[in-house]
Amino acid sequence: MDKIHLYDKILSPVVTEKSTNLSELNKITFKVPYGANKKKS
């Protein structure tokens, strides 16, 4: 079984006013592929 590398799914960080405000709450935002989800394969 192939091991899933989560960092391979991160395309780039999102840098907007909203995401900057969220970073103050220790939350970060990333762009990921449209089909990415939390289901295990």
Secondary structure, DSSP 8 states (H G I E B T S, - for coil): -----GGGG--EE--SHHHHHHHTTT---EE--TT--S---
